[in-house]
Each structure stands twice: as C-alpha cells, then as structure tokens.
C-alpha cells in the first residue's frame, strides 16, 4: 500500500513540475506577444 501512495505522489509531483514549466513557457510567449503590442499602443497614443 505505501508503495502505491509513493508512486502516486511522485506522479503528482512530476505533473506539477510539468504544469509549472508549461505555464512559464506560456507566460514567456504572452510577454513576447504583448510587450511589443503595448509599446506600439503607447507610441501611437
């Protein structure tokens, strides 16, 4: 029984790590897209 729980915990931790890295990539991508748009918006005001 404890081995199953440990495997489940390991799987959960790896999934959380994967989610955090993918969200970081998403944030970077959004920043790459949004920052130039924001700068253009500021200069065209």
N, CA and C atoms as an extended XYZ file, in Angstrom:
135
Properties=species:S:1:pos:R:3:atomname:S:1:resname:S:1:resid:I:1 pbc="F F F"
N         0.824       -1.219        0.000 N   UNK     1
C         0.000        0.000        0.000 CA  UNK     1
C         0.861        1.273        0.000 C   UNK     1
N         1.888        1.384        0.867 N   UNK     2
C         2.702        2.614        0.863 CA  UNK     2
C         3.407        2.845       -0.468 C   UNK     2
N         3.767        1.757       -1.171 N   UNK     3
C         4.450        1.922       -2.460 CA  UNK     3
C         3.531        2.591       -3.475 C   UNK     3
N         2.254        2.210       -3.482 N   UNK     4
C         1.284        2.815       -4.397 CA  UNK     4
C         1.147        4.306       -4.086 C   UNK     4
N         1.063        4.620       -2.791 N   UNK     5
C         0.936        6.019       -2.383 CA  UNK     5
C         2.168        6.815       -2.807 C   UNK     5
N         3.346        6.210       -2.668 N   UNK     6
C         4.581        6.902       -3.039 CA  UNK     6
C         4.641        7.127       -4.553 C   UNK     6
N         4.241        6.108       -5.320 N   UNK     7
C         4.209        6.254       -6.773 CA  UNK     7
C         3.243        7.365       -7.177 C   UNK     7
N         2.085        7.397       -6.513 N   UNK     8
C         1.084        8.421       -6.809 CA  UNK     8
C         1.637        9.806       -6.510 C   UNK     8
N         2.335        9.929       -5.379 N   UNK     9
C         2.926       11.214       -5.000 CA  UNK     9
C         3.978       11.644       -6.017 C   UNK     9
N         4.821       10.701       -6.438 N   UNK    10
C         5.849       11.015       -7.437 CA  UNK    10
C         5.209       11.471       -8.749 C   UNK    10
N         4.152       10.774       -9.171 N   UNK    11
C         3.461       11.142      -10.402 CA  UNK    11
C         2.857       12.537      -10.274 C   UNK    11
N         2.285       12.819       -9.120 N   UNK    12
C         1.682       14.123       -8.874 CA  UNK    12
C         2.734       15.226       -8.924 C   UNK    12
N         3.885       14.974       -8.291 N   UNK    13
C         4.965       15.968       -8.273 CA  UNK    13
C         5.481       16.228       -9.688 C   UNK    13
N         5.666       15.157      -10.464 N   UNK    14
C         6.170       15.335      -11.828 CA  UNK    14
C         5.153       16.092      -12.680 C   UNK    14
N         3.857       15.803      -12.475 N   UNK    15
C         2.817       16.517      -13.219 CA  UNK    15
C         2.813       17.997      -12.841 C   UNK    15
N         2.973       18.292      -11.566 N   UNK    16
C         3.016       19.685      -11.123 CA  UNK    16
C         4.213       20.408      -11.733 C   UNK    16
N         5.381       19.736      -11.768 N   UNK    17
C         6.570       20.333      -12.380 CA  UNK    17
C         6.322       20.622      -13.851 C   UNK    17
N         5.697       19.664      -14.544 N   UNK    18
C         5.399       19.827      -15.965 CA  UNK    18
C         4.457       21.010      -16.164 C   UNK    18
N         3.427       21.112      -15.318 N   UNK    19
C         2.476       22.215      -15.414 CA  UNK    19
C         3.156       23.555      -15.170 C   UNK    19
N         4.044       23.603      -14.178 N   UNK    20
C         4.704       24.871      -13.860 CA  UNK    20
C         5.616       25.307      -15.003 C   UNK    20
N         6.333       24.358      -15.619 N   UNK    21
C         7.213       24.723      -16.730 CA  UNK    21
C         6.405       25.169      -17.937 C   UNK    21
N         5.288       24.481      -18.219 N   UNK    22
C         4.469       24.863      -19.365 CA  UNK    22
C         3.830       26.231      -19.135 C   UNK    22
N         3.425       26.522      -17.891 N   UNK    23
C         2.853       27.838      -17.612 CA  UNK    23
C         3.910       28.929      -17.749 C   UNK    23
N         5.170       28.612      -17.379 N   UNK    24
C         6.258       29.571      -17.574 CA  UNK    24
C         6.471       29.852      -19.053 C   UNK    24
N         6.451       28.799      -19.881 N   UNK    25
C         6.591       28.997      -21.321 CA  UNK    25
C         5.442       29.837      -21.856 C   UNK    25
N         4.230       29.575      -21.351 N   UNK    26
C         3.058       30.337      -21.778 CA  UNK    26
C         3.209       31.803      -21.403 C   UNK    26
N         3.687       32.073      -20.181 N   UNK    27
C         3.911       33.455      -19.751 CA  UNK    27
C         4.952       34.143      -20.624 C   UNK    27
N         6.047       33.429      -20.935 N   UNK    28
C         7.082       33.999      -21.803 CA  UNK    28
C         6.504       34.331      -23.169 C   UNK    28
N         5.718       33.401      -23.738 N   UNK    29
C         5.118       33.603      -25.053 CA  UNK    29
C         4.172       34.800      -25.037 C   UNK    29
N         3.351       34.897      -23.980 N   UNK    30
C         2.429       36.022      -23.849 CA  UNK    30
C         3.190       37.327      -23.730 C   UNK    30
N         4.297       37.326      -22.982 N   UNK    31
C         5.107       38.533      -22.839 CA  UNK    31
C         5.707       38.930      -24.184 C   UNK    31
N         6.213       37.950      -24.935 N   UNK    32
C         6.797       38.217      -26.254 CA  UNK    32
C         5.751       38.833      -27.179 C   UNK    32
N         4.509       38.383      -27.080 N   UNK    33
C         3.445       38.906      -27.943 CA  UNK    33
C         2.916       40.244      -27.437 C   UNK    33
N         2.689       40.342      -26.123 N   UNK    34
C         2.002       41.509      -25.571 CA  UNK    34
C         2.880       42.738      -25.410 C   UNK    34
N         4.150       42.549      -25.069 N   UNK    35
C         5.023       43.702      -24.826 CA  UNK    35
C         5.178       44.582      -26.069 C   UNK    35
N         5.483       44.022      -27.262 N   UNK    36
C         5.555       44.885      -28.451 CA  UNK    36
C         4.230       45.574      -28.761 C   UNK    36
N         3.120       44.853      -28.575 N   UNK    37
C         1.808       45.461      -28.808 CA  UNK    37
C         1.587       46.634      -27.862 C   UNK    37
N         1.978       46.470      -26.610 N   UNK    38
C         1.834       47.532      -25.614 CA  UNK    38
C         2.708       48.732      -25.963 C   UNK    38
N         3.927       48.467      -26.420 N   UNK    39
C         4.831       49.553      -26.812 CA  UNK    39
C         4.258       50.303      -28.014 C   UNK    39
N         3.746       49.562      -28.998 N   UNK    40
C         3.122       50.196      -30.165 CA  UNK    40
C         1.936       51.045      -29.719 C   UNK    40
N         1.135       50.503      -28.806 N   UNK    41
C        -0.023       51.231      -28.287 CA  UNK    41
C         0.408       52.522      -27.602 C   UNK    41
N         1.481       52.463      -26.829 N   UNK    42
C         1.973       53.659      -26.143 CA  UNK    42
C         2.450       54.712      -27.138 C   UNK    42
N         3.148       54.281      -28.188 N   UNK    43
C         3.697       55.236      -29.148 CA  UNK    43
C         2.637       55.812      -30.074 C   UNK    43
N         1.538       55.098      -30.277 N   UNK    44
C         0.502       55.591      -31.185 CA  UNK    44
C        -0.550       56.423      -30.465 C   UNK    44
N        -0.459       56.520      -29.147 N   UNK    45
C        -1.437       57.320      -28.402 CA  UNK    45
C        -1.242       58.796      -28.677 C   UNK    45
